[in-house]
């Protein structure tokens, strides 16, 4: 993640760049990988959390947080994603693509 708005995925066996995930419209602040390693979530100053398929190298969908995202984490036992923004904390149900709760 970084200033160039790109999330880079590296092959740790060959040390070569595997994918560039390009869709953010502002600086990417954070990236996290799901417990099973199949998904990557990125968040940034555009206020959007983006879900990526790490194996296929493609964008799956976006979740609107409405504020700059500073941190993301996947739930270890539920299909949820949590985002800490400048204004609140959002927990999304990834199966239904809806916010379960927004804490201010």
Rosetta blueprint (number, residue, H / E / L):
1 X L
2 X L
3 X L
4 X L
5 X L
6 X E
7 X E
8 X E
9 X E
10 X E
11 X E
12 X L
13 X L
14 X L
15 X L
16 X E
17 X E
18 X E
19 X E
20 X E
21 X E
22 X E
23 X L
24 X L
25 X L
26 X L
27 X L
28 X E
29 X E
30 X E
31 X E
32 X E
33 X E
34 X L
35 X L
36 X L
37 X L
38 X L
39 X E
40 X E
41 X E
42 X E
43 X E
44 X E
45 X L
46 X L
47 X L
48 X E
49 X E
50 X E
51 X E
52 X E
53 X E
54 X L
55 X L
56 X L
57 X L
58 X E
59 X E
60 X E
61 X E
62 X E
63 X E
64 X E
65 X L
66 X L
67 X L
68 X L
69 X E
70 X E
71 X E
72 X E
73 X E
74 X E
75 X L
76 X L
77 X L
78 X L
79 X L
80 X E
81 X E
82 X E
83 X E
84 X E
85 X E
86 X L
87 X L
88 X L
89 X E
90 X E
91 X E
92 X E
93 X E
94 X L
95 X L
96 X L
97 X L
98 X E
99 X E
100 X E
101 X E
102 X E
103 X E
104 X L
